[in-house]
Amino acid sequence: MSRQNAAREGYDVFLWFHPAAMRGNPYAQFNLGLLYKQGQAVERDDAHALKWMQLAAEKGLAAAQNHLGAMYSRGQGAPRSDELAARWFGRAAAQGDPSAQQNLGLLYRKGRGVPQSHEVAFGWFYRAAEQGLASAEHLLGECYLQGLGVPVSHPLAMAWFRKAARQGHVGAQRSLALMYRRGDGVEADDAQALCWFRQAAAQGDPVSQRYLGLAYAQGQGVTADPARAVAWLERAAMRDDTEAQYALATLLAGGHGSGDDERALSWFLRAATRGHVQAQYCAGVMYSLGRGTVRDPARAFEWTQRAAEQGAPNAQFSLGVMYARGEGAPRDETRAAEWYRRAAQQGDASAQNNLGVLYANGQGVPHDDTLATYWYRQAAEQGHALAQYNLGGMVGSGRGAERDPLRAYMWMLLAAGSDHEDAGSGSRSAGKTGKPGTGGHWGRALTNRVQAGRRQRGQAPGH
């Protein structure tokens, strides 16, 4: 019954505005245009909305001019025209309409319908902000933060963000929180950052919800609370925040909160489908290990390949291992070498070691001890224990490098002291990244001795 009354009252409003609009009353024309634009009391009709807005705008009504500009900007009721949008925003802005001033500033920032100019955009944002329009205050803060049209000024950026944030502007609350988190122009303050993240998160901002969840996960500015971390990350993830989906899946896979592998895999897949490269890699790992699902090498290969093709070195290394072992795809040492090389060139120590193994054994690439030694050294200098062991073997036997028993012993000692489970397993093993090896006191002393000897002979260390 109440809906019927509301509909009847809405139609009565329409009947009241329509005769006045037909008589040329600009306020009635504007309100009639709003009814058509919003679909209130009448069926939504952008063409009729544009018609009545234009009539009111031509009579000088600033609000109608701003709405008309917005309709041309979006292509509502007429083909999109940035030039007409700029013209009508300009007329309303000249009358002091703050929304039109902001909208005109945005056109100047993007160069739509007017020449691109951050300086002119800043001027219009400033006029609107001085009238207390929160969204313009936020835009003005961005100008000062990024140096758009004005010199960078963190204090002024923070001042304008704060003005908008106190009016409840979500974007400004998030921007203010990020400034406190990064320490932009102020001493970094996790407590202040969390205060503003909470306010924005409570309004449903997914980015702030994600930051709040990560703070609880990491104990940053608050006592670590995995359950709350999962709760906030899940809120953001449900709003399609891809980074939150990945972070949530990572927490669940680690057994935090009420985590389980099936939920973890589900969120990895949602983020992976949206192109998140590390989520794609992790989905591949889950399928490879059979976590949260039955083991599926083919799907593991599929997701790992997607991440590898986006340039993730850990995925490129894993894809190389899959080709080398024939997991999820036919065994192909040539392709294994190709993917190891891509990861190795990005500094992945495990890929560097495995590429060295292929060169040392002539698998998938021509046999080349010099290149094998080169790649072993690249990985060994990052502390990769198996590469240290392999490099020691090459140097000790004079393969690909001058034979040097002392330096070979040094690398063997470093490998043994790293407490890496793969150390000493032989040069054909596919190594994994381990903790940097130190070899203890004697290993360090031996390293210093070898390097000192090299310098005395005028040779650079490690050559």
Buried (B, 14 or more C-beta within 10 A) or exposed (E): EEEEEEEEEBBEBBEEBBEBBEEEBBBBBBBBBBBBBEEBBBEEBBEBBBBBBBBBBBBEBBBBBBBBBBBBBEEBBBEBBBEBBBBBBBBBBEBEBBBBBBBBBBBBBEEBBBEEBBEBBBBBBBBBBEBEBBBBBBBBBBBBBEEBBBEBBBEBBBBBBBBBBBBEBBBBBBBBBBBBBEEBBEEEBBEBBBBBBBBBBEBEBBBBBBBBBBBBBEEBBBEEBBEBBBBBBBBBBBBEBBBBBBBBBBBBBEEBBEBBBEBBBBBBBBBBBBEBBBBBBBBBBBBBEEBBBEEBBEBBBBBBBBBBBBEBBBBBBBBBBBBBEEBBBEEBBEBBBBBBBBBBBBEBBBBBBBBBBBBBBEBBBEEBBEBBBBBBBBBBBBBBBBBBBBBBBBBBEEBBBEEBEEBBBBBBBBBBBBEBEBBEBEBEBBBBBBEBBBBEEEBBEBBEEBBEBBEEEEEEEEE
